Amino acid sequence: MKKGKTEKRVKALGWKDGTVAEFLGLTPQESALIEIKLALSRKLRERREKRMTQAQLAEELQSSQSRIAKAETGDKSVSIELLVRAMLATGATPKEIGKTIADSAQ
């Protein structure tokens, strides 16, 4: 897991040993799912910024701009289905989406 804001906050709370996943009591499956969602969120933003605005993507998906913003920031309320649909709407192929997911495990 890459070090980020959450890990810094965990260390600020006095947790010095282990990982964020251990601190939060996440199973390996839960941790992997979070990493997948975050990887899809990052890739979505990267692809979308090159092609369209959040509002344009929202219109294509019949969603809202604020929902797209949440998808791009890895908000826990956003489903993997929406992330995949949004990626497809930016022109990503299933193979590219699969590579994003596979790369999240590294």
Backbone atoms as SQL, in Angstrom:
CREATE TABLE atoms (id INTEGER PRIMARY KEY, chain TEXT, resi INTEGER, resn TEXT, atom TEXT, x REAL, y REAL, z REAL);
INSERT INTO atoms VALUES
  (1, 'A', 1, 'MET', 'N', 0.841, -1.163, 0.000),
  (2, 'A', 1, 'MET', 'CA', 0.000, 0.000, 0.000),
  (3, 'A', 1, 'MET', 'C', 0.896, 1.240, 0.000),
  (4, 'A', 2, 'LYS', 'N', 0.596, 2.203, -0.835),
  (5, 'A', 2, 'LYS', 'CA', 1.367, 3.426, -0.902),
  (6, 'A', 2, 'LYS', 'C', 1.078, 4.278, 0.317),
  (7, 'A', 3, 'LYS', 'N', 2.100, 4.979, 0.771),
  (8, 'A', 3, 'LYS', 'CA', 1.907, 5.857, 1.918),
  (9, 'A', 3, 'LYS', 'C', 1.149, 7.093, 1.468),
  (10, 'A', 4, 'GLY', 'N', 0.158, 7.458, 2.230),
  (11, 'A', 4, 'GLY', 'CA', -0.640, 8.623, 1.877),
  (12, 'A', 4, 'GLY', 'C', -1.126, 9.330, 3.113),
  (13, 'A', 5, 'LYS', 'N', -2.140, 10.138, 2.926),
  (14, 'A', 5, 'LYS', 'CA', -2.690, 10.926, 4.022),
  (15, 'A', 5, 'LYS', 'C', -3.183, 10.048, 5.159),
  (16, 'A', 6, 'THR', 'N', -3.853, 8.944, 4.816),
  (17, 'A', 6, 'THR', 'CA', -4.387, 8.071, 5.868),
  (18, 'A', 6, 'THR', 'C', -3.264, 7.513, 6.724),
  (19, 'A', 7, 'GLU', 'N', -2.203, 7.058, 6.079),
  (20, 'A', 7, 'GLU', 'CA', -1.091, 6.488, 6.833),
  (21, 'A', 7, 'GLU', 'C', -0.449, 7.535, 7.739),
  (22, 'A', 8, 'LYS', 'N', -0.331, 8.771, 7.251),
  (23, 'A', 8, 'LYS', 'CA', 0.228, 9.842, 8.075),
  (24, 'A', 8, 'LYS', 'C', -0.669, 10.109, 9.277),
  (25, 'A', 9, 'ARG', 'N', -1.976, 10.080, 9.071),
  (26, 'A', 9, 'ARG', 'CA', -2.917, 10.304, 10.169),
  (27, 'A', 9, 'ARG', 'C', -2.825, 9.181, 11.196),
  (28, 'A', 10, 'VAL', 'N', -2.685, 7.950, 10.703),
  (29, 'A', 10, 'VAL', 'CA', -2.575, 6.801, 11.600),
  (30, 'A', 10, 'VAL', 'C', -1.324, 6.947, 12.458),
  (31, 'A', 11, 'LYS', 'N', -0.220, 7.340, 11.850),
  (32, 'A', 11, 'LYS', 'CA', 1.016, 7.517, 12.614),
  (33, 'A', 11, 'LYS', 'C', 0.886, 8.657, 13.607),
  (34, 'A', 12, 'ALA', 'N', 0.141, 9.691, 13.229),
  (35, 'A', 12, 'ALA', 'CA', -0.074, 10.819, 14.139),
  (36, 'A', 12, 'ALA', 'C', -0.867, 10.390, 15.375),
  (37, 'A', 13, 'LEU', 'N', -1.647, 9.337, 15.237),
  (38, 'A', 13, 'LEU', 'CA', -2.424, 8.823, 16.362),
  (39, 'A', 13, 'LEU', 'C', -1.584, 7.935, 17.282),
  (40, 'A', 14, 'GLY', 'N', -0.338, 7.721, 16.897),
  (41, 'A', 14, 'GLY', 'CA', 0.548, 6.946, 17.749),
  (42, 'A', 14, 'GLY', 'C', 0.776, 5.514, 17.296),
  (43, 'A', 15, 'TRP', 'N', 0.193, 5.104, 16.185),
  (44, 'A', 15, 'TRP', 'CA', 0.390, 3.756, 15.668),
  (45, 'A', 15, 'TRP', 'C', 1.702, 3.736, 14.912),
  (46, 'A', 16, 'LYS', 'N', 2.681, 3.028, 15.445),
  (47, 'A', 16, 'LYS', 'CA', 4.009, 3.066, 14.844),
  (48, 'A', 16, 'LYS', 'C', 4.350, 1.795, 14.072),
  (49, 'A', 17, 'ASP', 'N', 3.779, 0.676, 14.456),
  (50, 'A', 17, 'ASP', 'CA', 4.111, -0.592, 13.820),
  (51, 'A', 17, 'ASP', 'C', 2.963, -1.053, 12.935),
  (52, 'A', 18, 'GLY', 'N', 3.306, -1.730, 11.864),
  (53, 'A', 18, 'GLY', 'CA', 2.276, -2.307, 11.016),
  (54, 'A', 18, 'GLY', 'C', 1.817, -1.372, 9.912),
  (55, 'A', 19, 'THR', 'N', 0.732, -1.772, 9.278),
  (56, 'A', 19, 'THR', 'CA', 0.202, -1.040, 8.141),
  (57, 'A', 19, 'THR', 'C', -1.133, -0.398, 8.500),
  (58, 'A', 20, 'VAL', 'N', -1.582, 0.463, 7.614),
  (59, 'A', 20, 'VAL', 'CA', -2.899, 1.073, 7.796),
  (60, 'A', 20, 'VAL', 'C', -3.961, -0.016, 7.822),
  (61, 'A', 21, 'ALA', 'N', -3.824, -1.007, 6.930),
  (62, 'A', 21, 'ALA', 'CA', -4.800, -2.099, 6.878),
  (63, 'A', 21, 'ALA', 'C', -4.882, -2.825, 8.221),
  (64, 'A', 22, 'GLU', 'N', -3.729, -3.052, 8.849),
  (65, 'A', 22, 'GLU', 'CA', -3.729, -3.707, 10.151),
  (66, 'A', 22, 'GLU', 'C', -4.376, -2.821, 11.204),
  (67, 'A', 23, 'PHE', 'N', -4.057, -1.530, 11.175),
  (68, 'A', 23, 'PHE', 'CA', -4.635, -0.585, 12.126),
  (69, 'A', 23, 'PHE', 'C', -6.151, -0.560, 12.007),
  (70, 'A', 24, 'LEU', 'N', -6.643, -0.584, 10.768),
  (71, 'A', 24, 'LEU', 'CA', -8.088, -0.534, 10.538),
  (72, 'A', 24, 'LEU', 'C', -8.754, -1.897, 10.656),
  (73, 'A', 25, 'GLY', 'N', -7.949, -2.943, 10.801),
  (74, 'A', 25, 'GLY', 'CA', -8.501, -4.283, 10.925),
  (75, 'A', 25, 'GLY', 'C', -9.076, -4.814, 9.617),
  (76, 'A', 26, 'LEU', 'N', -8.480, -4.428, 8.502),
  (77, 'A', 26, 'LEU', 'CA', -8.974, -4.872, 7.199),
  (78, 'A', 26, 'LEU', 'C', -8.457, -6.265, 6.863),
  (79, 'A', 27, 'THR', 'N', -9.307, -7.043, 6.245),
  (80, 'A', 27, 'THR', 'CA', -8.863, -8.329, 5.731),
  (81, 'A', 27, 'THR', 'C', -8.049, -8.065, 4.464),
  (82, 'A', 28, 'PRO', 'N', -7.269, -9.042, 4.018),
  (83, 'A', 28, 'PRO', 'CA', -6.542, -8.864, 2.761),
  (84, 'A', 28, 'PRO', 'C', -7.484, -8.559, 1.584),
  (85, 'A', 29, 'GLN', 'N', -8.664, -9.159, 1.605),
  (86, 'A', 29, 'GLN', 'CA', -9.638, -8.910, 0.531),
  (87, 'A', 29, 'GLN', 'C', -10.146, -7.474, 0.568),
  (88, 'A', 30, 'GLU', 'N', -10.443, -6.975, 1.765),
  (89, 'A', 30, 'GLU', 'CA', -10.906, -5.593, 1.894),
  (90, 'A', 30, 'GLU', 'C', -9.820, -4.607, 1.463),
  (91, 'A', 31, 'SER', 'N', -8.608, -4.886, 1.859),
  (92, 'A', 31, 'SER', 'CA', -7.483, -4.032, 1.486),
  (93, 'A', 31, 'SER', 'C', -7.283, -4.026, -0.027),
  (94, 'A', 32, 'ALA', 'N', -7.365, -5.205, -0.649),
  (95, 'A', 32, 'ALA', 'CA', -7.219, -5.303, -2.104),
  (96, 'A', 32, 'ALA', 'C', -8.330, -4.552, -2.822),
  (97, 'A', 33, 'LEU', 'N', -9.556, -4.660, -2.324),
  (98, 'A', 33, 'LEU', 'CA', -10.682, -3.955, -2.935),
  (99, 'A', 33, 'LEU', 'C', -10.475, -2.445, -2.878),
  (100, 'A', 34, 'ILE', 'N', -10.000, -1.947, -1.760),
  (101, 'A', 34, 'ILE', 'CA', -9.727, -0.513, -1.631),
  (102, 'A', 34, 'ILE', 'C', -8.657, -0.092, -2.623),
  (103, 'A', 35, 'GLU', 'N', -7.594, -0.878, -2.733),
  (104, 'A', 35, 'GLU', 'CA', -6.524, -0.550, -3.677),
  (105, 'A', 35, 'GLU', 'C', -7.034, -0.539, -5.118),
  (106, 'A', 36, 'ILE', 'N', -7.907, -1.484, -5.466),
  (107, 'A', 36, 'ILE', 'CA', -8.489, -1.538, -6.813),
  (108, 'A', 36, 'ILE', 'C', -9.320, -0.289, -7.075),
  (109, 'A', 37, 'LYS', 'N', -10.176, 0.069, -6.127),
  (110, 'A', 37, 'LYS', 'CA', -11.020, 1.252, -6.304),
  (111, 'A', 37, 'LYS', 'C', -10.176, 2.514, -6.441),
  (112, 'A', 38, 'LEU', 'N', -9.140, 2.634, -5.626),
  (113, 'A', 38, 'LEU', 'CA', -8.278, 3.810, -5.713),
  (114, 'A', 38, 'LEU', 'C', -7.529, 3.868, -7.040),
  (115, 'A', 39, 'ALA', 'N', -7.070, 2.719, -7.518),
  (116, 'A', 39, 'ALA', 'CA', -6.368, 2.690, -8.810),
  (117, 'A', 39, 'ALA', 'C', -7.315, 3.092, -9.943),
  (118, 'A', 40, 'LEU', 'N', -8.538, 2.583, -9.912),
  (119, 'A', 40, 'LEU', 'CA', -9.518, 2.951, -10.934),
  (120, 'A', 40, 'LEU', 'C', -9.859, 4.435, -10.852),
  (121, 'A', 41, 'SER', 'N', -9.973, 4.959, -9.647),
  (122, 'A', 41, 'SER', 'CA', -10.268, 6.384, -9.454),
  (123, 'A', 41, 'SER', 'C', -9.168, 7.263, -10.041),
  (124, 'A', 42, 'ARG', 'N', -7.914, 6.909, -9.734),
  (125, 'A', 42, 'ARG', 'CA', -6.782, 7.695, -10.251),
  (126, 'A', 42, 'ARG', 'C', -6.734, 7.640, -11.777),
  (127, 'A', 43, 'LYS', 'N', -6.912, 6.452, -12.334),
  (128, 'A', 43, 'LYS', 'CA', -6.845, 6.292, -13.787),
  (129, 'A', 43, 'LYS', 'C', -8.012, 7.004, -14.457),
  (130, 'A', 44, 'LEU', 'N', -9.184, 6.950, -13.847),
  (131, 'A', 44, 'LEU', 'CA', -10.338, 7.650, -14.396),
  (132, 'A', 44, 'LEU', 'C', -10.046, 9.141, -14.514),
  (133, 'A', 45, 'ARG', 'N', -9.553, 9.720, -13.450),
  (134, 'A', 45, 'ARG', 'CA', -9.262, 11.162, -13.483),
  (135, 'A', 45, 'ARG', 'C', -8.236, 11.488, -14.559),
  (136, 'A', 46, 'GLU', 'N', -7.186, 10.694, -14.621),
  (137, 'A', 46, 'GLU', 'CA', -6.135, 10.900, -15.623),
  (138, 'A', 46, 'GLU', 'C', -6.719, 10.858, -17.038),
  (139, 'A', 47, 'ARG', 'N', -7.527, 9.856, -17.320),
  (140, 'A', 47, 'ARG', 'CA', -8.119, 9.710, -18.660),
  (141, 'A', 47, 'ARG', 'C', -9.137, 10.815, -18.929),
  (142, 'A', 48, 'ARG', 'N', -9.984, 11.100, -17.959),
  (143, 'A', 48, 'ARG', 'CA', -11.034, 12.089, -18.157),
  (144, 'A', 48, 'ARG', 'C', -10.459, 13.476, -18.411),
  (145, 'A', 49, 'GLU', 'N', -9.407, 13.864, -17.672),
  (146, 'A', 49, 'GLU', 'CA', -8.813, 15.184, -17.842),
  (147, 'A', 49, 'GLU', 'C', -8.281, 15.410, -19.249),
  (148, 'A', 50, 'LYS', 'N', -7.876, 14.352, -19.919),
  (149, 'A', 50, 'LYS', 'CA', -7.358, 14.461, -21.287),
  (150, 'A', 50, 'LYS', 'C', -8.469, 14.559, -22.331),
  (151, 'A', 51, 'ARG', 'N', -9.687, 14.209, -21.944),
  (152, 'A', 51, 'ARG', 'CA', -10.744, 14.055, -22.939),
  (153, 'A', 51, 'ARG', 'C', -11.966, 14.958, -22.759),
  (154, 'A', 52, 'MET', 'N', -12.301, 15.255, -21.511),
  (155, 'A', 52, 'MET', 'CA', -13.562, 15.959, -21.266),
  (156, 'A', 52, 'MET', 'C', -13.600, 16.529, -19.867),
  (157, 'A', 53, 'THR', 'N', -14.631, 17.307, -19.601),
  (158, 'A', 53, 'THR', 'CA', -14.836, 17.847, -18.257),
  (159, 'A', 53, 'THR', 'C', -15.625, 16.833, -17.424),
  (160, 'A', 54, 'GLN', 'N', -15.651, 17.072, -16.134),
  (161, 'A', 54, 'GLN', 'CA', -16.469, 16.225, -15.270),
  (162, 'A', 54, 'GLN', 'C', -17.937, 16.324, -15.662),
  (163, 'A', 55, 'ALA', 'N', -18.372, 17.519, -16.012),
  (164, 'A', 55, 'ALA', 'CA', -19.772, 17.716, -16.408),
  (165, 'A', 55, 'ALA', 'C', -20.103, 16.937, -17.674),
  (166, 'A', 56, 'GLN', 'N', -19.187, 16.924, -18.629),
  (167, 'A', 56, 'GLN', 'CA', -19.422, 16.163, -19.871),
  (168, 'A', 56, 'GLN', 'C', -19.505, 14.668, -19.589),
  (169, 'A', 57, 'LEU', 'N', -18.622, 14.167, -18.748),
  (170, 'A', 57, 'LEU', 'CA', -18.655, 12.746, -18.405),
  (171, 'A', 57, 'LEU', 'C', -19.933, 12.416, -17.648),
  (172, 'A', 58, 'ALA', 'N', -20.316, 13.301, -16.749),
  (173, 'A', 58, 'ALA', 'CA', -21.554, 13.090, -15.984),
  (174, 'A', 58, 'ALA', 'C', -22.753, 13.005, -16.920),
  (175, 'A', 59, 'GLU', 'N', -22.799, 13.889, -17.899),
  (176, 'A', 59, 'GLU', 'CA', -23.910, 13.875, -18.854),
  (177, 'A', 59, 'GLU', 'C', -23.938, 12.564, -19.621),
  (178, 'A', 60, 'GLU', 'N', -22.782, 12.109, -20.064),
  (179, 'A', 60, 'GLU', 'CA', -22.705, 10.843, -20.798),
  (180, 'A', 60, 'GLU', 'C', -23.196, 9.663, -19.959),
  (181, 'A', 61, 'LEU', 'N', -22.911, 9.711, -18.671),
  (182, 'A', 61, 'LEU', 'CA', -23.292, 8.614, -17.775),
  (183, 'A', 61, 'LEU', 'C', -24.666, 8.820, -17.136),
  (184, 'A', 62, 'GLN', 'N', -25.305, 9.928, -17.463),
  (185, 'A', 62, 'GLN', 'CA', -26.574, 10.303, -16.840),
  (186, 'A', 62, 'GLN', 'C', -26.422, 10.332, -15.323),
  (187, 'A', 63, 'SER', 'N', -25.384, 11.033, -14.902),
  (188, 'A', 63, 'SER', 'CA', -25.066, 11.178, -13.487),
  (189, 'A', 63, 'SER', 'C', -24.880, 12.661, -13.215),
  (190, 'A', 64, 'SER', 'N', -24.237, 12.979, -12.109),
  (191, 'A', 64, 'SER', 'CA', -23.990, 14.374, -11.775),
  (192, 'A', 64, 'SER', 'C', -22.488, 14.641, -11.737),
  (193, 'A', 65, 'GLN', 'N', -22.142, 15.903, -11.907),
  (194, 'A', 65, 'GLN', 'CA', -20.733, 16.290, -11.856),
  (195, 'A', 65, 'GLN', 'C', -20.151, 15.973, -10.480),
  (196, 'A', 66, 'SER', 'N', -20.924, 16.187, -9.429),
  (197, 'A', 66, 'SER', 'CA', -20.415, 15.912, -8.083),
  (198, 'A', 66, 'SER', 'C', -20.148, 14.419, -7.881),
  (199, 'A', 67, 'ARG', 'N', -20.942, 13.580, -8.521),
  (200, 'A', 67, 'ARG', 'CA', -20.721, 12.119, -8.433),
  (201, 'A', 67, 'ARG', 'C', -19.410, 11.745, -9.122),
  (202, 'A', 68, 'ILE', 'N', -19.134, 12.390, -10.263),
  (203, 'A', 68, 'ILE', 'CA', -17.873, 12.129, -10.975),
  (204, 'A', 68, 'ILE', 'C', -16.703, 12.595, -10.112),
  (205, 'A', 69, 'ALA', 'N', -16.848, 13.741, -9.475),
  (206, 'A', 69, 'ALA', 'CA', -15.789, 14.229, -8.580),
  (207, 'A', 69, 'ALA', 'C', -15.534, 13.224, -7.460),
  (208, 'A', 70, 'LYS', 'N', -16.595, 12.679, -6.900),
  (209, 'A', 70, 'LYS', 'CA', -16.437, 11.662, -5.849),
  (210, 'A', 70, 'LYS', 'C', -15.749, 10.414, -6.398),
  (211, 'A', 71, 'ALA', 'N', -16.113, 10.020, -7.613),
  (212, 'A', 71, 'ALA', 'CA', -15.489, 8.842, -8.229),
  (213, 'A', 71, 'ALA', 'C', -13.991, 9.061, -8.401),
  (214, 'A', 72, 'GLU', 'N', -13.610, 10.257, -8.783),
  (215, 'A', 72, 'GLU', 'CA', -12.199, 10.560, -9.037),
  (216, 'A', 72, 'GLU', 'C', -11.378, 10.702, -7.764),
  (217, 'A', 73, 'THR', 'N', -12.024, 10.901, -6.645),
  (218, 'A', 73, 'THR', 'CA', -11.286, 11.030, -5.389),
  (219, 'A', 73, 'THR', 'C', -11.345, 9.763, -4.547),
  (220, 'A', 74, 'GLY', 'N', -11.953, 8.718, -5.082),
  (221, 'A', 74, 'GLY', 'CA', -11.987, 7.446, -4.371),
  (222, 'A', 74, 'GLY', 'C', -12.978, 7.405, -3.235),
  (223, 'A', 75, 'ASP', 'N', -14.022, 8.217, -3.305),
  (224, 'A', 75, 'ASP', 'CA', -15.042, 8.224, -2.263),
  (225, 'A', 75, 'ASP', 'C', -15.609, 6.817, -2.096),
  (226, 'A', 76, 'LYS', 'N', -15.750, 6.398, -0.845),
  (227, 'A', 76, 'LYS', 'CA', -16.199, 5.029, -0.573),
  (228, 'A', 76, 'LYS', 'C', -17.626, 4.759, -1.031),
  (229, 'A', 77, 'SER', 'N', -18.413, 5.800, -1.273),
  (230, 'A', 77, 'SER', 'CA', -19.798, 5.606, -1.702),
  (231, 'A', 77, 'SER', 'C', -19.914, 5.262, -3.184),
  (232, 'A', 78, 'VAL', 'N', -18.820, 5.405, -3.919),
  (233, 'A', 78, 'VAL', 'CA', -18.841, 5.147, -5.361),
  (234, 'A', 78, 'VAL', 'C', -18.584, 3.666, -5.623),
  (235, 'A', 79, 'SER', 'N', -19.431, 3.066, -6.432),
  (236, 'A', 79, 'SER', 'CA', -19.298, 1.637, -6.729),
  (237, 'A', 79, 'SER', 'C', -18.234, 1.392, -7.796),
  (238, 'A', 80, 'ILE', 'N', -17.715, 0.181, -7.784),
  (239, 'A', 80, 'ILE', 'CA', -16.777, -0.220, -8.837),
  (240, 'A', 80, 'ILE', 'C', -17.490, -0.188, -10.185),
  (241, 'A', 81, 'GLU', 'N', -18.787, -0.514, -10.186),
  (242, 'A', 81, 'GLU', 'CA', -19.541, -0.466, -11.443),
  (243, 'A', 81, 'GLU', 'C', -19.498, 0.928, -12.053),
  (244, 'A', 82, 'LEU', 'N', -19.712, 1.965, -11.250),
  (245, 'A', 82, 'LEU', 'CA', -19.659, 3.331, -11.779),
  (246, 'A', 82, 'LEU', 'C', -18.257, 3.661, -12.272),
  (247, 'A', 83, 'LEU', 'N', -17.242, 3.242, -11.547),
  (248, 'A', 83, 'LEU', 'CA', -15.866, 3.493, -11.978),
  (249, 'A', 83, 'LEU', 'C', -15.587, 2.841, -13.328),
  (250, 'A', 84, 'VAL', 'N', -16.036, 1.608, -13.490),
  (251, 'A', 84, 'VAL', 'CA', -15.816, 0.902, -14.761),
  (252, 'A', 84, 'VAL', 'C', -16.616, 1.554, -15.879),
  (253, 'A', 85, 'ARG', 'N', -17.873, 1.885, -15.621),
  (254, 'A', 85, 'ARG', 'CA', -18.701, 2.554, -16.633),
  (255, 'A', 85, 'ARG', 'C', -18.069, 3.876, -17.058),
  (256, 'A', 86, 'ALA', 'N', -17.562, 4.623, -16.089),
  (257, 'A', 86, 'ALA', 'CA', -16.924, 5.904, -16.389),
  (258, 'A', 86, 'ALA', 'C', -15.650, 5.706, -17.206),
  (259, 'A', 87, 'MET', 'N', -14.880, 4.708, -16.842),
  (260, 'A', 87, 'MET', 'CA', -13.664, 4.407, -17.616),
  (261, 'A', 87, 'MET', 'C', -14.026, 4.068, -19.060),
  (262, 'A', 88, 'LEU', 'N', -15.046, 3.240, -19.230),
  (263, 'A', 88, 'LEU', 'CA', -15.484, 2.884, -20.584),
  (264, 'A', 88, 'LEU', 'C', -15.944, 4.120, -21.357),
  (265, 'A', 89, 'ALA', 'N', -16.611, 5.035, -20.662),
  (266, 'A', 89, 'ALA', 'CA', -17.094, 6.263, -21.301),
  (267, 'A', 89, 'ALA', 'C', -15.941, 7.164, -21.742),
  (268, 'A', 90, 'THR', 'N', -14.780, 7.019, -21.127),
  (269, 'A', 90, 'THR', 'CA', -13.609, 7.792, -21.555),
  (270, 'A', 90, 'THR', 'C', -12.865, 7.104, -22.686),
  (271, 'A', 91, 'GLY', 'N', -13.376, 5.947, -23.110),
  (272, 'A', 91, 'GLY', 'CA', -12.751, 5.224, -24.215),
  (273, 'A', 91, 'GLY', 'C', -11.822, 4.105, -23.799),
  (274, 'A', 92, 'ALA', 'N', -11.739, 3.833, -22.524),
  (275, 'A', 92, 'ALA', 'CA', -10.879, 2.742, -22.056),
  (276, 'A', 92, 'ALA', 'C', -11.437, 1.404, -22.530),
  (277, 'A', 93, 'THR', 'N', -10.553, 0.500, -22.848),
  (278, 'A', 93, 'THR', 'CA', -10.957, -0.842, -23.242),
  (279, 'A', 93, 'THR', 'C', -10.998, -1.729, -22.000),
  (280, 'A', 94, 'PRO', 'N', -11.721, -2.846, -22.076),
  (281, 'A', 94, 'PRO', 'CA', -11.690, -3.782, -20.945),
  (282, 'A', 94, 'PRO', 'C', -10.263, -4.219, -20.598),
  (283, 'A', 95, 'LYS', 'N', -9.415, -4.343, -21.600),
  (284, 'A', 95, 'LYS', 'CA', -8.030, -4.728, -21.348),
  (285, 'A', 95, 'LYS', 'C', -7.300, -3.654, -20.542),
  (286, 'A', 96, 'GLU', 'N', -7.527, -2.375, -20.873),
  (287, 'A', 96, 'GLU', 'CA', -6.910, -1.284, -20.121),
  (288, 'A', 96, 'GLU', 'C', -7.410, -1.242, -18.679),
  (289, 'A', 97, 'ILE', 'N', -8.703, -1.492, -18.512),
  (290, 'A', 97, 'ILE', 'CA', -9.274, -1.517, -17.164),
  (291, 'A', 97, 'ILE', 'C', -8.676, -2.681, -16.372),
  (292, 'A', 98, 'GLY', 'N', -8.549, -3.820, -17.018),
  (293, 'A', 98, 'GLY', 'CA', -7.952, -4.979, -16.373),
  (294, 'A', 98, 'GLY', 'C', -6.508, -4.713, -15.972),
  (295, 'A', 99, 'LYS', 'N', -5.765, -4.016, -16.819),
  (296, 'A', 99, 'LYS', 'CA', -4.367, -3.680, -16.508),
  (297, 'A', 99, 'LYS', 'C', -4.308, -2.743, -15.300),
  (298, 'A', 100, 'THR', 'N', -5.220, -1.788, -15.235),
  (299, 'A', 100, 'THR', 'CA', -5.265, -0.880, -14.087),
  (300, 'A', 100, 'THR', 'C', -5.482, -1.668, -12.799),
  (301, 'A', 101, 'ILE', 'N', -6.413, -2.624, -12.865),
  (302, 'A', 101, 'ILE', 'CA', -6.688, -3.450, -11.687),
  (303, 'A', 101, 'ILE', 'C', -5.482, -4.317, -11.345),
  (304, 'A', 102, 'ALA', 'N', -4.885, -4.929, -12.353),
  (305, 'A', 102, 'ALA', 'CA', -3.726, -5.793, -12.115),
  (306, 'A', 102, 'ALA', 'C', -2.557, -5.005, -11.532),
  (307, 'A', 103, 'ASP', 'N', -2.363, -3.790, -12.041),
  (308, 'A', 103, 'ASP', 'CA', -1.252, -2.958, -11.555),
  (309, 'A', 103, 'ASP', 'C', -1.474, -2.498, -10.117),
  (310, 'A', 104, 'SER', 'N', -2.720, -2.493, -9.655),
  (311, 'A', 104, 'SER', 'CA', -3.003, -2.036, -8.287),
  (312, 'A', 104, 'SER', 'C', -2.451, -3.015, -7.255),
  (313, 'A', 105, 'ALA', 'N', -2.186, -4.234, -7.658),
  (314, 'A', 105, 'ALA', 'CA', -1.701, -5.250, -6.729),
  (315, 'A', 105, 'ALA', 'C', -0.184, -5.171, -6.543),
  (316, 'A', 106, 'GLN', 'N', 0.476, -4.306, -7.271),
  (317, 'A', 106, 'GLN', 'CA', 1.932, -4.243, -7.194),
  (318, 'A', 106, 'GLN', 'C', 2.430, -3.257, -6.192);
